Amino acid sequence: MMRFSLALLVLSCRWTWASGERFILPTENGFVQDPTRYLQSAGTVRGNGGFGMVRENGTRFHGGIDIRPLRRRRDGEPADTVRSVANGTVAYVNRDPDGSSYGIYVLVEHDELSLPLLSLYGHLASVQSEIVPGRRLSAGDPLGTMGRTAAGYMIEKERAHLHFELALRLGDEVEFFRWYLLQRFQTANGHGQWNGLNLVSLDPLSILRTSEEFSLAEHVRNLPTAFETQIHGEQLPPFLGRYCALWDGMAAESVGDFLVEWTWFGLPKRWRPLLPADPDAAIAPKVVLVRWDPEWLASANARGTLSLGRNGSVRLGKRTLDTLEKIFGSPMKTLDSPAANPSGSGRAEK
């Protein structure tokens, strides 16, 4: 059975094509056009404070940006106020500095945008007492003070910064809990569906640098497509109900397959309905890689969204499969491991 009805999806999408959106900066640091004054370096070995494969000599992904402080107290601790970048609702607050690699952090859901994404503010020194889940915020409302908290340690004082992310939530509580249990992690999930592992982020710097009003939904849908997958199954996941601006049309009354476009870093940015090839197919979803762009293959391979074999074969990476399993709430079976296309067109061979 479908997890989310098409009728509800259509109804909830009526307002999503609004434009004229703009974000304010999350701190008083206004040098967003100058990375040397805006982004906090992570050191020569660790990398920089930008988004992408920028850590540990390009081998580790950084899902946000690290923003430098402008002001410090006499003891050298940062004094910058951290504020909400747009109107929204506080979704989650973690006040335990040892409970997450984000340290003390706040998540805000911006439900008035054409794509109701989340903003995350990490490594805070403190959160204001009135910032609690469910509280409505206006753009610019203070959340807390920049700091250097992290799980089990404190970031060096000279490297104190705000870790800022813009992200989508993949699964609801049930979907993410199922995925988390299957991973057999050594630690319990103390943050429910607001765990950082349940988020897929996008580069916030390009959005913060935009001085003109724009449509966030169109911005995300128009990000470069690195690869495409076809998903066979009969579930319409809650993810599409939350982010229906990523959904193309209502062509089918009964949806069995999806064609999904992905960014190289693992954001499933555009979904298209396809008529089911077999109406009696099993409900358990299956996925196949149908096309990739050779220009993004190296980046996707480094990120783990695609996997490049020694013989030149290209297949879906574990990160992509994990993302789909969080979205659908069940293990994802892969079909037809594709081989490299010698023509260079990037279309998977069946």
C-alpha positions as CSV (number, residue, x, y, z in Angstrom):
1,M,0.0,0.0,0.0
2,M,1.1,3.6,-0.5
3,R,2.4,5.3,2.5
4,F,1.1,8.7,1.4
5,S,-1.9,9.4,-0.9
6,L,-1.6,11.2,-4.2
7,A,-4.5,13.4,-3.3
8,L,-2.8,14.6,-0.2
9,L,0.4,15.2,-2.1
10,V,-1.4,17.3,-4.7
11,L,-3.1,19.3,-2.0
12,S,0.1,20.0,0.0
13,C,1.9,21.0,-3.2
14,R,-0.4,23.9,-4.2
15,W,1.7,26.5,-2.6
16,T,5.2,25.2,-3.3
17,W,6.0,27.1,-6.4
18,A,6.2,30.5,-4.6
19,S,9.3,32.6,-5.4
20,G,10.7,35.7,-3.8
21,E,12.6,33.9,-1.0
22,R,15.8,35.1,0.7
23,F,17.9,34.0,3.6
24,I,19.6,36.3,6.1
25,L,23.1,35.4,7.4
26,P,23.2,33.2,10.5
27,T,25.8,35.4,12.3
28,E,27.0,39.0,12.1
29,N,29.9,37.9,9.9
30,G,28.9,39.6,6.6
31,F,32.0,38.6,4.6
32,V,30.1,35.8,2.8
33,Q,31.7,36.7,-0.6
34,D,35.2,36.3,0.9
35,P,35.9,32.8,2.0
36,T,39.2,33.8,3.8
37,R,37.2,36.0,6.2
38,Y,34.0,33.9,6.2
39,L,35.0,30.3,6.4
40,Q,37.0,28.9,9.4
41,S,39.9,26.8,8.3
42,A,40.1,23.3,9.7
43,G,43.9,23.2,9.4
44,T,46.3,22.1,6.7
45,V,45.7,18.4,7.3
46,R,42.0,18.5,8.0
47,G,41.0,20.8,5.2
48,N,38.8,23.9,5.1
49,G,35.4,25.0,6.3
50,G,33.6,24.7,2.9
51,F,31.0,22.2,1.7
52,G,31.9,19.0,0.0
53,M,35.0,16.7,-0.2
54,V,37.2,19.2,1.6
55,R,38.4,17.3,4.6
56,E,41.5,15.1,5.1
57,N,43.0,15.7,1.7
58,G,39.7,15.3,-0.1
59,T,38.8,11.9,1.4
60,R,36.0,13.1,3.8
61,F,32.8,14.9,3.2
62,H,31.8,18.1,5.0
63,G,28.0,18.6,5.0
64,G,27.9,22.3,5.9
65,I,30.1,25.3,6.2
66,D,32.1,26.5,9.2
67,I,31.7,30.3,9.8
68,R,34.4,32.3,11.6
69,P,33.6,34.4,14.6
70,L,33.9,38.2,14.4
71,R,33.9,38.9,18.1
72,R,35.6,37.3,21.0
73,R,35.5,37.8,24.8
74,R,38.6,38.6,26.8
75,D,39.2,34.9,27.4
76,G,39.3,34.3,23.7
77,E,35.9,32.5,23.5
78,P,33.6,33.5,20.5
79,A,30.9,36.0,21.4
80,D,28.9,36.1,18.1
81,T,25.1,35.6,18.3
82,V,23.7,32.9,16.1
83,R,20.3,33.6,14.6
84,S,17.7,31.9,12.5
85,V,18.2,32.5,8.7
86,A,14.5,32.5,7.9
87,N,11.0,32.3,9.4
88,G,10.4,28.8,10.9
89,T,9.7,26.5,13.8
90,V,12.2,25.1,16.2
91,A,12.3,21.4,15.4
92,Y,14.9,20.1,17.8
93,V,17.4,21.3,20.4
94,N,20.3,19.3,21.8
95,R,21.7,20.9,24.9
96,D,24.1,18.0,25.8
97,P,27.6,19.0,24.5
98,D,28.7,15.3,24.6
99,G,25.6,13.9,22.9
100,S,26.5,14.6,19.3
101,S,29.4,15.4,17.0
102,Y,27.5,18.7,16.4
103,G,27.9,19.4,20.1
104,I,25.1,21.7,21.3
105,Y,22.9,22.3,18.2
106,V,19.6,23.6,17.1
107,L,17.4,22.5,14.1
108,V,14.9,24.9,12.6
109,E,12.3,23.9,10.0
110,H,11.5,26.6,7.5
111,D,7.9,25.6,6.6
112,E,7.1,28.8,4.7
113,L,9.6,28.2,1.9
114,S,8.9,26.6,-1.4
115,L,11.0,23.7,-0.2
116,P,10.6,23.4,3.6
117,L,14.1,22.5,4.5
118,L,16.0,22.5,7.8
119,S,18.7,24.7,9.0
120,L,21.2,23.3,11.5
121,Y,23.4,25.4,13.9
122,G,26.2,23.3,15.5
123,H,29.0,23.6,18.0
124,L,27.1,26.3,20.0
125,A,28.3,27.4,23.4
126,S,24.8,27.8,24.6
127,V,21.1,28.0,23.5
128,Q,18.7,30.6,24.8
129,S,16.2,29.2,27.3
130,E,13.2,30.1,25.2
131,I,14.4,28.2,22.2
132,V,12.4,24.9,22.5
133,P,10.7,22.6,20.0
134,G,7.6,24.1,18.6
135,R,8.5,27.7,19.1
136,R,7.8,30.0,16.1
137,L,10.7,32.1,14.9
138,S,11.2,35.1,12.6
139,A,14.2,35.5,10.4
140,G,17.0,37.0,12.6
141,D,15.7,35.8,15.9
142,P,18.6,34.8,18.2
143,L,19.1,31.1,18.9
144,G,22.3,31.1,21.0
145,T,26.0,31.9,21.1
146,M,28.7,30.5,18.8
147,G,31.0,28.1,20.5
148,R,33.2,25.0,20.1
149,T,31.3,22.1,21.7
150,A,31.6,18.6,20.1
151,A,31.1,15.0,21.3
152,G,33.6,14.2,24.0
153,Y,35.9,17.1,23.4
154,M,36.2,20.8,22.8
155,I,37.3,22.3,19.5
156,E,40.4,24.3,19.8
157,K,39.7,27.9,20.8
158,E,41.3,29.4,17.8
159,R,39.1,27.2,15.6
160,A,35.8,28.0,17.2
161,H,33.1,28.4,14.6
162,L,29.4,27.9,13.7
163,H,28.8,24.7,11.8
164,F,25.9,25.7,9.5
165,E,23.9,23.3,7.3
166,L,20.8,23.4,5.1
167,A,19.3,20.0,4.8
168,L,16.3,17.7,4.1
169,R,15.1,15.1,6.5
170,L,15.1,11.6,4.9
171,G,12.9,9.4,7.0
172,D,10.2,9.9,9.6
173,E,10.8,8.4,13.1
174,V,9.8,4.9,12.0
175,E,11.8,4.8,8.7
176,F,15.0,6.1,10.3
177,F,14.6,3.9,13.4
178,R,14.4,0.8,11.2
179,W,17.5,1.8,9.3
180,Y,19.5,2.7,12.5
181,L,18.7,-0.7,14.1
182,L,20.0,-2.6,11.0
183,Q,23.4,-0.8,11.2
184,R,24.2,-2.3,14.6
185,F,25.9,0.9,15.9
186,Q,27.6,0.7,19.2
187,T,25.7,3.7,20.5
188,A,22.0,4.3,20.9
189,N,20.2,7.0,18.8
190,G,19.6,9.8,21.3
191,H,18.1,12.2,18.8
192,G,15.3,10.3,17.1
193,Q,14.5,11.5,13.5
194,W,16.6,14.6,14.2
195,N,19.9,12.6,14.1
196,G,22.4,14.1,11.7
197,L,22.5,10.7,9.9
198,N,18.9,11.3,8.9
199,L,19.8,14.5,7.0
200,V,21.0,15.1,3.5
201,S,22.6,18.5,3.1
202,L,23.2,20.9,0.2
203,D,25.8,23.7,-0.2
204,P,24.5,26.6,1.9
205,L,27.2,29.0,0.7
206,S,25.7,29.5,-2.8
207,I,22.3,30.3,-1.2
208,L,23.7,32.7,1.4
209,R,25.6,34.5,-1.3
210,T,22.4,35.2,-3.3
211,S,21.4,38.8,-2.8
212,E,18.3,38.6,-5.0
213,E,15.1,36.8,-4.1
214,F,14.7,33.4,-5.7
215,S,12.8,30.1,-5.5
216,L,14.5,27.6,-3.3
217,A,12.6,24.7,-4.8
218,E,13.8,25.6,-8.3
219,H,17.3,26.2,-7.0
220,V,17.5,22.6,-5.7
221,R,15.7,21.0,-8.7
222,N,18.2,22.7,-11.0
223,L,21.3,21.5,-9.3
224,P,23.5,19.4,-11.7
225,T,22.4,15.9,-12.1
226,A,25.2,13.4,-11.5
227,F,23.2,10.2,-12.0
228,E,19.7,8.8,-12.2
229,T,18.1,5.7,-10.7
230,Q,14.8,3.9,-11.3
231,I,13.0,2.7,-8.2
232,H,10.6,-0.2,-8.6
233,G,8.1,-0.5,-5.8
234,E,4.6,0.6,-4.7
235,Q,5.3,2.8,-1.8
236,L,4.9,6.6,-2.0
237,P,7.2,7.6,0.9
238,P,6.5,10.3,3.5
239,F,9.7,12.1,2.1
240,L,7.7,13.1,-1.0
241,G,4.9,14.4,1.1
242,R,7.3,16.6,3.0
243,Y,9.2,17.8,-0.1
244,C,6.6,17.5,-2.8
245,A,8.3,20.4,-4.7
246,L,10.8,17.7,-5.8
247,W,8.0,15.7,-7.4
248,D,7.2,16.1,-11.2
249,G,3.5,15.9,-12.0
250,M,0.8,13.5,-11.1
251,A,0.7,11.5,-14.3
252,A,-0.4,8.2,-12.7
253,E,-3.2,7.4,-10.3
254,S,-1.2,4.5,-9.1
255,V,2.5,5.0,-8.9
256,G,4.7,1.9,-9.0
257,D,8.1,3.2,-10.2
258,F,10.0,6.4,-9.8
259,L,12.8,8.0,-11.9
260,V,15.0,9.9,-9.5
261,E,17.8,12.4,-10.3
262,W,20.6,12.8,-7.8
263,T,23.4,15.3,-7.1
264,W,26.9,13.9,-6.8
265,F,26.8,14.4,-3.0
266,G,23.6,12.3,-2.6
267,L,20.6,14.6,-2.7
268,P,17.6,13.0,-4.5
269,K,16.6,16.2,-6.0
270,R,13.9,15.3,-8.6
271,W,11.3,12.5,-8.7
272,R,9.2,11.5,-11.6
273,P,6.3,9.0,-11.5
274,L,6.3,6.1,-13.9
275,L,3.5,3.6,-14.5
276,P,4.3,0.3,-12.9
277,A,5.7,-2.3,-15.3
278,D,4.2,-5.1,-13.2
279,P,1.1,-4.3,-11.1
280,D,1.6,-7.5,-9.1
281,A,5.3,-6.6,-8.3
282,A,6.4,-7.1,-4.7
283,I,6.1,-4.0,-2.5
284,A,9.7,-4.2,-1.3
285,P,11.5,-1.4,-3.4
286,K,14.3,-2.2,-5.8
287,V,16.6,0.2,-7.5
288,V,18.8,0.2,-10.6
289,L,21.3,2.8,-11.8
290,V,20.1,3.9,-15.3
291,R,22.4,6.8,-16.2
292,W,25.3,8.8,-14.9
293,D,27.2,11.9,-16.0
294,P,30.9,11.1,-16.5
295,E,31.8,14.7,-15.5
296,W,30.6,14.0,-11.9
297,L,31.7,10.4,-11.6
298,A,35.0,11.0,-9.7
299,S,33.2,13.3,-7.2
300,A,30.4,10.8,-6.7
301,N,32.8,7.9,-6.3
302,A,34.7,9.9,-3.7
303,R,31.5,10.7,-1.8
304,G,30.4,7.1,-2.0
305,T,27.1,7.8,-3.9
306,L,28.5,5.9,-6.9
307,S,31.1,3.1,-6.8
308,L,33.7,2.8,-9.5
309,G,35.1,-0.8,-9.8
310,R,38.6,-1.8,-10.9
311,N,37.2,-3.1,-14.2
312,G,35.5,0.3,-14.9
313,S,32.1,-0.9,-13.7
314,V,29.9,1.8,-12.2
315,R,27.3,0.9,-9.6
316,L,25.3,2.5,-6.8
317,G,27.3,3.3,-3.7
318,K,26.4,2.4,-0.1
319,R,25.6,6.0,0.7
320,T,22.9,6.1,-2.0
321,L,21.4,2.8,-0.9
322,D,21.4,4.0,2.8
323,T,19.6,7.2,1.7
324,L,16.9,5.2,0.0
325,E,16.5,2.8,2.9
326,K,16.0,5.8,5.2
327,I,13.4,7.2,2.8
328,F,11.5,4.0,2.3
329,G,12.0,2.4,5.7
330,S,13.1,-1.0,4.3
331,P,16.2,-2.7,2.8
332,M,16.8,-1.7,-0.8
333,K,17.5,-4.4,-3.3
334,T,19.7,-3.5,-6.3
335,L,19.0,-4.7,-9.8
336,D,21.3,-5.2,-12.8
337,S,24.7,-4.1,-11.7
338,P,25.7,-1.9,-14.6
339,A,29.0,-1.9,-16.4
340,A,30.9,1.1,-17.7
341,N,29.7,2.3,-21.1
342,P,32.6,2.6,-23.5
343,S,30.8,5.3,-25.5
344,G,31.1,7.7,-22.6
345,S,27.4,8.5,-22.7
346,G,27.1,7.5,-19.1
347,R,24.0,5.3,-19.7
348,A,24.1,2.0,-17.7
349,E,24.1,-1.1,-19.7
350,K,21.4,-3.6,-18.8
